[in-house]
């Protein structure tokens, strides 16, 4: 059985056929003999004309990807997600939802490599898209600065990209001639980012093994193969204790209300408040907040949050239980 399985994820109005050249190059590469490839397919269209069908949302497609990894590729020990355009947003959403659910499959994902992913959105034909495709849930996610997209990106950055020793590498590449997704949007704030030859479509159509789009993927797959000879990397720092701590936080009366959380955050140091995720699903938001508190533990944000909860819900017993655990965040 192959040691590494590449899962290709296509973009908006596209299909798995976009990856045909990549898959052929991998099969023909003698150095990648322990790599096999699969393509994840999902429904994408401008409109749904069938009365009994609809264009799936990003959340549904992301959960479909998770199901594909869990069941179709259940026996594959190491996974690499390679995406084009909207496919990168789908993969980020899937990772964010896996983080929220403490999904064990996350440990198998060792690489996310994104080509021309519109993390900061696409301005191309924006006015026309808003007018003509306002009912399309996928198109809405492609608009600039979409809150749900940014929340997923922040979760990936906080919990996968930035923690030292994380076993999962995340890379983002832009097309130098891409007028659909600008290099600024494709690279976004990912630290491992670059620019490749080609436009939005030719960036994923390498014409030879020497094409840079193929070479960057090949290099990462060889790096994964080399990891077999090294000590195991530390697991993603998302211990079950974080899930238990979030459960306690959600037991505080009012914590599921974004306005209540905003009142609690208001007592945190300004630098910490600036780094907190935008309001979103309470559990995902609080998991990301715990990472932020740890990152700025020198400012004692855990104690500040404990003090805030004591003021907002002074009589509730869970607040007293939370205090030592929140204060402990300041110690690392």
Order of alpha helices (4+ residues) and beta strands (2+ residues): beta-alpha-beta-alpha-beta-alpha-beta-alpha-alpha-alpha-beta-alpha-beta-alpha-alpha-alpha-alpha-alpha-alpha-alpha
